[in-house]
Amino acid sequence: MRKNNKNLIVVGDRVLVRVEDGEDRTKVGLYLPATAVESQAVQGGTIVATGPGLPLPDVGSGSEDEPWRMGGHGTRETRYVPMQARVGDWALFYRKAAMEISFEGERYLVIPQAAILALVREGRHDDD
């Protein structure tokens, strides 16, 4: 995410969420039970940035016992398990897993993808 000539880079399988304050009905139309809202067990917000996902181990080198020896030309392209969450999705997530940050005067939450309970995505996507 870029703001005021600064980049905020989300790493791993984490997402950056613009916070939506707890209400019984979310902006995307989900109804949350009063117990969930009052106890702050769950919260929702819009995803504004995602990390690349979880890195996959390099199984192509053939030398698992000697990881410093790289096959080929000495370079390795990191591959990732893709993220299910996307920028623009609305996420419902466990509040306990969230880490609150402030970036350029705005409040955000950084959460691991595993803490997301549900995503709401606008439009039709054939790969969902």
N, C-alpha and C positions, 0 to 999 in steps of 0.2 A: 504494500500500500504506500503510495507516494503522497506526501503532504508538505508544503512549504520547502521544497527542495531536499527533503529528507525521505529516505526509504525505511519503512518498517517491514522487516522480512520475517515471516512466520516460518518456523522450522519444523521438521518432522511431520507428525500426524496431528498437528494442532490447527485450530481455526481461531480467527480473530472475529469477535462478535460485537456489533454495536448494540448496546443494552436497550432492552424494552422493559420498563418498570412493570412490576407484577400487577396484573388486573385479572379479573375472572374471565374476560374475553380478550383474546389477543388481537392484534391488528390484522392477522390473517384469518381470523374467524374461529379459532379453536377455543373451546371452553375448558378452563382449568378448574378443578374442584377447589373450594375455599380452603380446605386443609393444605393443599399443595402451595397455594399462594401465601397463606398466612405463615406457614413454617419455612417458606423460602426453599423448599425441597427442589423445586424446578423453576426454571426461568426461560424466557425466550428472547430472541433477538435476531437481527439480520447479520449474516456472514459477510464481512467486508474483505477478508483475505484468508487464504489457506496455505498451509505448508505443502511440500511436494508429496508427502506420504511417508510410509516406513521404508527405509532402504532395504533392498534385497541383498543377500550375500552373493559374492562373486563365485559362482560354481564352475565357471568356464576355465579358470586358470589351471586346474589339475594339480595344484600343489597346496592343498589345505594344511599340510604340516609345516610349510614354509611360506606364510602369507606375504613375506617381503619380496619373494620372487614372483614377478609378474610375467605372465606369458605375453606373447605378441610384441608390441612396440613399447612396452613399459607404461602404457596409459590404460586406464580403466574407466569406462563410462558407468556411472552409478545409475542403477535402476531402482524404481520405487514401486511399492504397492500403491495403486492410485487411490486418491481420496474420493469418498462417496459424496462428501459435502462440497458444495460449489459456492463461489461468490454470488451473492444475490439470494441464496436460499434463506429461508427463515428456519431457525433451529430451536427446538425445545430440548433443554439439557439439564443435567444435575448441577445445581448451583454449587454444591460442595467441591466439585472438581474445577471450578473456575478460579482464575487468578486475575484480579482486577489491575489494570494499568491505565495510565493517562498518557496520551501521546498528542502533542501539539494542542493541549487544552481540551481534548475530548476524552471521554471515559469509554474504555473497552474492556472486554473480558477475553482472556486467552484460555481456551479449553481444549482438552484432547478429544479427538474424534470419537473415542470410545465412550465419552460422557454424553454424547448426543443420543437422545431417545427417538426423535423424529425430525424429519425435514419437510418443509413445505416449499415446493418449487412451482413457479408460474409456468404456464404453457405446457406443450406436449413434448416429451423427450423420448425417442425410440430406444435409448440405451438405459432407461430406468428399470 
